[in-house]
Amino acid sequence: MLPLWLIRQRFEKKVKRGSPVTRASSMTVNPQCPAIYSLSLEVDRSSIDANHHVNNVEIVRWMQEAAVAHAEATGGTAATRDARATWVIRSHHIEYQRSLYEGDAVVVKTWVSTLGRARSLRKYLFTANDVPVARGETLWVFVDAESGRPRAIAPAVAAAFSLVAPENEPHPRGS
């Protein structure tokens, strides 16, 4: 698997060459669901590891949970199913800023940053008491449900998501 920095570099080269990538500035907001989706949760004992803080695997699980909930809320899941496709994860990148502990109230914000021909970059911001805890990105690939091969993102799927431009991404105090 390629490192995220190389994937980003190749992606940016494609954008510069004029590959079909939808940027946030060309999208409208989906009135059915906010472009930035929030998932609130409380850290329970089962999320704590031997170091007495949230296990890193939990952060990845919460990223997927937030992404799936957002897709459900926008109609993206139904549109994907209707297109006889699915999404698979190409890569995750997480930068931890603070630890989380049992009982912490956490808000996971997620949004779609870009939509390419068959790929989408989704970003995440984790906060506790409006203080950043972690930031993450997932590179998703749209694939045919039968063959498992990448395919172009169906127009109905792309229409289900509103993109968020970098200048409109959430920035809590302390970041």
ChimeraX commands (.cxc) that place a marker at each C-alpha (Angstrom):
marker #1 position 0.00,0.00,0.00 radius 0.5
marker #1 position 1.25,3.48,-0.83 radius 0.5
marker #1 position 1.91,5.96,1.98 radius 0.5
marker #1 position -0.68,8.73,2.35 radius 0.5
marker #1 position 1.81,11.48,1.39 radius 0.5
marker #1 position 2.43,9.76,-1.96 radius 0.5
marker #1 position -1.29,9.24,-2.59 radius 0.5
marker #1 position -1.91,12.94,-1.86 radius 0.5
marker #1 position 0.97,13.95,-4.13 radius 0.5
marker #1 position -0.38,11.85,-7.02 radius 0.5
marker #1 position -3.92,13.09,-6.38 radius 0.5
marker #1 position -2.79,16.73,-6.47 radius 0.5
marker #1 position -0.90,16.12,-9.74 radius 0.5
marker #1 position -4.09,14.73,-11.28 radius 0.5
marker #1 position -6.00,17.80,-10.10 radius 0.5
marker #1 position -3.41,20.09,-11.68 radius 0.5
marker #1 position -3.60,18.12,-14.96 radius 0.5
marker #1 position -7.35,18.64,-15.04 radius 0.5
marker #1 position -8.60,15.22,-13.94 radius 0.5
marker #1 position -12.28,15.16,-13.03 radius 0.5
marker #1 position -12.24,16.10,-9.37 radius 0.5
marker #1 position -15.13,17.88,-7.76 radius 0.5
marker #1 position -14.01,20.69,-5.51 radius 0.5
marker #1 position -16.09,22.17,-2.71 radius 0.5
marker #1 position -16.41,25.51,-4.49 radius 0.5
marker #1 position -18.48,23.88,-7.25 radius 0.5
marker #1 position -20.95,22.11,-4.96 radius 0.5
marker #1 position -24.16,23.21,-3.31 radius 0.5
marker #1 position -25.24,22.29,0.19 radius 0.5
marker #1 position -27.53,19.29,0.54 radius 0.5
marker #1 position -30.51,20.76,2.47 radius 0.5
marker #1 position -31.38,17.31,3.86 radius 0.5
marker #1 position -28.15,16.95,5.83 radius 0.5
marker #1 position -25.40,19.31,6.89 radius 0.5
marker #1 position -22.13,19.09,4.99 radius 0.5
marker #1 position -20.34,18.67,8.32 radius 0.5
marker #1 position -21.83,15.81,10.28 radius 0.5
marker #1 position -21.41,15.49,14.07 radius 0.5
marker #1 position -21.48,12.29,16.09 radius 0.5
marker #1 position -21.46,12.60,19.88 radius 0.5
marker #1 position -20.31,9.78,22.11 radius 0.5
marker #1 position -18.99,9.07,25.57 radius 0.5
marker #1 position -15.85,7.04,26.14 radius 0.5
marker #1 position -16.71,3.85,27.99 radius 0.5
marker #1 position -14.47,1.38,29.81 radius 0.5
marker #1 position -14.30,-1.01,26.83 radius 0.5
marker #1 position -12.52,1.69,24.80 radius 0.5
marker #1 position -9.62,1.98,27.26 radius 0.5
marker #1 position -6.32,0.19,26.64 radius 0.5
marker #1 position -3.39,-0.87,28.84 radius 0.5
marker #1 position -2.09,2.71,28.80 radius 0.5
marker #1 position -5.33,3.87,30.49 radius 0.5
marker #1 position -6.49,5.97,27.54 radius 0.5
marker #1 position -8.60,5.33,24.44 radius 0.5
marker #1 position -7.16,2.61,22.24 radius 0.5
marker #1 position -6.14,3.82,18.77 radius 0.5
marker #1 position -8.36,1.19,17.17 radius 0.5
marker #1 position -11.37,2.90,18.77 radius 0.5
marker #1 position -10.53,6.14,16.96 radius 0.5
marker #1 position -10.54,4.28,13.62 radius 0.5
marker #1 position -13.82,2.57,14.55 radius 0.5
marker #1 position -15.37,5.95,15.42 radius 0.5
marker #1 position -14.16,7.37,12.10 radius 0.5
marker #1 position -15.97,4.62,10.23 radius 0.5
marker #1 position -19.06,4.93,12.44 radius 0.5
marker #1 position -19.26,8.68,11.77 radius 0.5
marker #1 position -18.73,8.22,8.02 radius 0.5
marker #1 position -21.44,5.55,7.80 radius 0.5
marker #1 position -23.89,7.64,9.84 radius 0.5
marker #1 position -23.22,10.66,7.61 radius 0.5
marker #1 position -23.74,8.60,4.45 radius 0.5
marker #1 position -26.98,7.19,5.86 radius 0.5
marker #1 position -28.23,10.69,6.72 radius 0.5
marker #1 position -27.51,12.10,3.25 radius 0.5
marker #1 position -28.98,9.20,1.29 radius 0.5
marker #1 position -25.53,8.27,0.10 radius 0.5
marker #1 position -25.81,4.71,1.40 radius 0.5
marker #1 position -29.05,4.07,-0.48 radius 0.5
marker #1 position -27.66,5.65,-3.65 radius 0.5
marker #1 position -24.54,3.47,-3.38 radius 0.5
marker #1 position -26.63,0.34,-2.91 radius 0.5
marker #1 position -28.85,1.32,-5.88 radius 0.5
marker #1 position -25.71,1.73,-7.99 radius 0.5
marker #1 position -24.68,-1.83,-6.99 radius 0.5
marker #1 position -21.49,-0.49,-5.52 radius 0.5
marker #1 position -19.78,-0.07,-2.18 radius 0.5
marker #1 position -16.98,1.95,-0.62 radius 0.5
marker #1 position -13.68,0.48,0.57 radius 0.5
marker #1 position -10.94,2.17,2.53 radius 0.5
marker #1 position -7.65,2.78,0.77 radius 0.5
marker #1 position -5.92,4.46,3.70 radius 0.5
marker #1 position -6.35,6.20,7.05 radius 0.5
marker #1 position -4.23,8.96,8.50 radius 0.5
marker #1 position -4.63,10.15,12.09 radius 0.5
marker #1 position -2.78,12.84,14.03 radius 0.5
marker #1 position -3.29,12.60,17.77 radius 0.5
marker #1 position -3.13,15.82,19.78 radius 0.5
marker #1 position -4.41,14.72,23.21 radius 0.5
marker #1 position -5.48,11.52,24.89 radius 0.5
marker #1 position -9.06,10.58,25.68 radius 0.5
marker #1 position -10.09,8.85,28.90 radius 0.5
marker #1 position -13.07,6.96,30.28 radius 0.5
marker #1 position -16.06,9.25,30.71 radius 0.5
marker #1 position -14.87,11.90,28.24 radius 0.5
marker #1 position -17.59,13.35,26.02 radius 0.5
marker #1 position -16.31,13.32,22.44 radius 0.5
marker #1 position -17.66,14.93,19.29 radius 0.5
marker #1 position -16.55,13.47,15.98 radius 0.5
marker #1 position -17.10,15.85,13.07 radius 0.5
marker #1 position -16.75,14.49,9.56 radius 0.5
marker #1 position -17.11,15.89,6.08 radius 0.5
marker #1 position -16.30,15.04,2.48 radius 0.5
marker #1 position -13.40,17.11,1.21 radius 0.5
marker #1 position -13.06,15.90,-2.40 radius 0.5
marker #1 position -14.74,13.58,-4.87 radius 0.5
marker #1 position -12.63,12.25,-7.71 radius 0.5
marker #1 position -13.55,9.81,-10.45 radius 0.5
marker #1 position -13.50,6.79,-8.12 radius 0.5
marker #1 position -12.05,8.21,-4.88 radius 0.5
marker #1 position -13.20,10.45,-2.10 radius 0.5
marker #1 position -11.27,12.09,0.73 radius 0.5
marker #1 position -13.20,12.33,3.99 radius 0.5
marker #1 position -11.83,14.32,6.93 radius 0.5
marker #1 position -12.48,14.11,10.66 radius 0.5
marker #1 position -12.04,16.30,13.71 radius 0.5
marker #1 position -12.29,14.83,17.22 radius 0.5
marker #1 position -12.93,17.23,20.09 radius 0.5
marker #1 position -13.54,16.99,23.82 radius 0.5
marker #1 position -14.87,20.17,25.48 radius 0.5
marker #1 position -14.32,21.94,22.13 radius 0.5
marker #1 position -10.58,21.21,22.35 radius 0.5
marker #1 position -9.04,19.24,19.47 radius 0.5
marker #1 position -8.06,15.70,20.36 radius 0.5
marker #1 position -7.28,14.24,16.94 radius 0.5
marker #1 position -7.62,14.92,13.24 radius 0.5
marker #1 position -7.94,12.28,10.58 radius 0.5
marker #1 position -8.49,11.52,6.93 radius 0.5
marker #1 position -9.73,8.48,5.10 radius 0.5
marker #1 position -9.25,7.90,1.40 radius 0.5
marker #1 position -12.28,5.92,0.20 radius 0.5
marker #1 position -12.52,4.10,-3.14 radius 0.5
marker #1 position -15.84,3.48,-4.89 radius 0.5
marker #1 position -15.99,-0.11,-6.15 radius 0.5
marker #1 position -18.37,-2.39,-8.01 radius 0.5
marker #1 position -20.12,-4.60,-5.43 radius 0.5
marker #1 position -19.78,-7.74,-7.57 radius 0.5
marker #1 position -16.27,-7.47,-8.98 radius 0.5
marker #1 position -14.68,-5.37,-6.23 radius 0.5
marker #1 position -12.99,-3.25,-8.91 radius 0.5
marker #1 position -12.88,0.55,-8.70 radius 0.5
marker #1 position -15.47,2.33,-10.79 radius 0.5
marker #1 position -16.65,5.88,-11.38 radius 0.5
marker #1 position -18.68,7.35,-8.55 radius 0.5
marker #1 position -22.34,7.27,-9.61 radius 0.5
marker #1 position -23.84,10.76,-10.10 radius 0.5
marker #1 position -26.59,10.03,-7.55 radius 0.5
marker #1 position -23.94,9.12,-4.97 radius 0.5
marker #1 position -21.92,12.27,-5.65 radius 0.5
marker #1 position -25.09,14.36,-5.41 radius 0.5
marker #1 position -25.79,13.00,-1.92 radius 0.5
marker #1 position -22.76,14.78,-0.44 radius 0.5
marker #1 position -21.91,18.45,-0.11 radius 0.5
marker #1 position -18.19,19.12,-0.18 radius 0.5
marker #1 position -16.48,21.30,2.40 radius 0.5
marker #1 position -13.74,23.64,1.21 radius 0.5
marker #1 position -10.60,23.86,3.40 radius 0.5
marker #1 position -11.50,27.39,4.51 radius 0.5
marker #1 position -14.88,26.10,5.76 radius 0.5
marker #1 position -13.54,23.16,7.75 radius 0.5
marker #1 position -14.24,23.23,11.48 radius 0.5
marker #1 position -11.53,24.83,13.63 radius 0.5
marker #1 position -12.29,24.71,17.36 radius 0.5
marker #1 position -10.54,26.90,19.90 radius 0.5
marker #1 position -7.14,25.55,20.83 radius 0.5
marker #1 position -6.32,24.30,17.33 radius 0.5
marker link #1:1,2 radius 0.2
marker link #1:2,3 radius 0.2
marker link #1:3,4 radius 0.2
marker link #1:4,5 radius 0.2
marker link #1:5,6 radius 0.2
marker link #1:6,7 radius 0.2
marker link #1:7,8 radius 0.2
marker link #1:8,9 radius 0.2
marker link #1:9,10 radius 0.2
marker link #1:10,11 radius 0.2
marker link #1:11,12 radius 0.2
marker link #1:12,13 radius 0.2
marker link #1:13,14 radius 0.2
marker link #1:14,15 radius 0.2
marker link #1:15,16 radius 0.2
marker link #1:16,17 radius 0.2
marker link #1:17,18 radius 0.2
marker link #1:18,19 radius 0.2
marker link #1:19,20 radius 0.2
marker link #1:20,21 radius 0.2
marker link #1:21,22 radius 0.2
marker link #1:22,23 radius 0.2
marker link #1:23,24 radius 0.2
marker link #1:24,25 radius 0.2
marker link #1:25,26 radius 0.2
marker link #1:26,27 radius 0.2
marker link #1:27,28 radius 0.2
marker link #1:28,29 radius 0.2
marker link #1:29,30 radius 0.2
marker link #1:30,31 radius 0.2
marker link #1:31,32 radius 0.2
marker link #1:32,33 radius 0.2
marker link #1:33,34 radius 0.2
marker link #1:34,35 radius 0.2
marker link #1:35,36 radius 0.2
marker link #1:36,37 radius 0.2
marker link #1:37,38 radius 0.2
marker link #1:38,39 radius 0.2
marker link #1:39,40 radius 0.2
marker link #1:40,41 radius 0.2
marker link #1:41,42 radius 0.2
marker link #1:42,43 radius 0.2
marker link #1:43,44 radius 0.2
marker link #1:44,45 radius 0.2
marker link #1:45,46 radius 0.2
marker link #1:46,47 radius 0.2
marker link #1:47,48 radius 0.2
marker link #1:48,49 radius 0.2
marker link #1:49,50 radius 0.2
marker link #1:50,51 radius 0.2
marker link #1:51,52 radius 0.2
marker link #1:52,53 radius 0.2
marker link #1:53,54 radius 0.2
marker link #1:54,55 radius 0.2
marker link #1:55,56 radius 0.2
marker link #1:56,57 radius 0.2
marker link #1:57,58 radius 0.2
marker link #1:58,59 radius 0.2
marker link #1:59,60 radius 0.2
marker link #1:60,61 radius 0.2
marker link #1:61,62 radius 0.2
marker link #1:62,63 radius 0.2
marker link #1:63,64 radius 0.2
marker link #1:64,65 radius 0.2
marker link #1:65,66 radius 0.2
marker link #1:66,67 radius 0.2
marker link #1:67,68 radius 0.2
marker link #1:68,69 radius 0.2
marker link #1:69,70 radius 0.2
marker link #1:70,71 radius 0.2
marker link #1:71,72 radius 0.2
marker link #1:72,73 radius 0.2
marker link #1:73,74 radius 0.2
marker link #1:74,75 radius 0.2
marker link #1:75,76 radius 0.2
marker link #1:76,77 radius 0.2
marker link #1:77,78 radius 0.2
marker link #1:78,79 radius 0.2
marker link #1:79,80 radius 0.2
marker link #1:80,81 radius 0.2
marker link #1:81,82 radius 0.2
marker link #1:82,83 radius 0.2
marker link #1:83,84 radius 0.2
marker link #1:84,85 radius 0.2
marker link #1:85,86 radius 0.2
marker link #1:86,87 radius 0.2
marker link #1:87,88 radius 0.2
marker link #1:88,89 radius 0.2
marker link #1:89,90 radius 0.2
marker link #1:90,91 radius 0.2
marker link #1:91,92 radius 0.2
marker link #1:92,93 radius 0.2
marker link #1:93,94 radius 0.2
marker link #1:94,95 radius 0.2
marker link #1:95,96 radius 0.2
marker link #1:96,97 radius 0.2
marker link #1:97,98 radius 0.2
marker link #1:98,99 radius 0.2
marker link #1:99,100 radius 0.2
marker link #1:100,101 radius 0.2
marker link #1:101,102 radius 0.2
marker link #1:102,103 radius 0.2
marker link #1:103,104 radius 0.2
marker link #1:104,105 radius 0.2
marker link #1:105,106 radius 0.2
marker link #1:106,107 radius 0.2
marker link #1:107,108 radius 0.2
marker link #1:108,109 radius 0.2
marker link #1:109,110 radius 0.2
marker link #1:110,111 radius 0.2
marker link #1:111,112 radius 0.2
marker link #1:112,113 radius 0.2
marker link #1:113,114 radius 0.2
marker link #1:114,115 radius 0.2
marker link #1:115,116 radius 0.2
marker link #1:116,117 radius 0.2
marker link #1:117,118 radius 0.2
marker link #1:118,119 radius 0.2
marker link #1:119,120 radius 0.2
marker link #1:120,121 radius 0.2
marker link #1:121,122 radius 0.2
marker link #1:122,123 radius 0.2
marker link #1:123,124 radius 0.2
marker link #1:124,125 radius 0.2
marker link #1:125,126 radius 0.2
marker link #1:126,127 radius 0.2
marker link #1:127,128 radius 0.2
marker link #1:128,129 radius 0.2
marker link #1:129,130 radius 0.2
marker link #1:130,131 radius 0.2
marker link #1:131,132 radius 0.2
marker link #1:132,133 radius 0.2
marker link #1:133,134 radius 0.2
marker link #1:134,135 radius 0.2
marker link #1:135,136 radius 0.2
marker link #1:136,137 radius 0.2
marker link #1:137,138 radius 0.2
marker link #1:138,139 radius 0.2
marker link #1:139,140 radius 0.2
marker link #1:140,141 radius 0.2
marker link #1:141,142 radius 0.2
marker link #1:142,143 radius 0.2
marker link #1:143,144 radius 0.2
marker link #1:144,145 radius 0.2
marker link #1:145,146 radius 0.2
marker link #1:146,147 radius 0.2
marker link #1:147,148 radius 0.2
marker link #1:148,149 radius 0.2
marker link #1:149,150 radius 0.2
marker link #1:150,151 radius 0.2
marker link #1:151,152 radius 0.2
marker link #1:152,153 radius 0.2
marker link #1:153,154 radius 0.2
marker link #1:154,155 radius 0.2
marker link #1:155,156 radius 0.2
marker link #1:156,157 radius 0.2
marker link #1:157,158 radius 0.2
marker link #1:158,159 radius 0.2
marker link #1:159,160 radius 0.2
marker link #1:160,161 radius 0.2
marker link #1:161,162 radius 0.2
marker link #1:162,163 radius 0.2
marker link #1:163,164 radius 0.2
marker link #1:164,165 radius 0.2
marker link #1:165,166 radius 0.2
marker link #1:166,167 radius 0.2
marker link #1:167,168 radius 0.2
marker link #1:168,169 radius 0.2
marker link #1:169,170 radius 0.2
marker link #1:170,171 radius 0.2
marker link #1:171,172 radius 0.2
marker link #1:172,173 radius 0.2
marker link #1:173,174 radius 0.2
marker link #1:174,175 radius 0.2
view
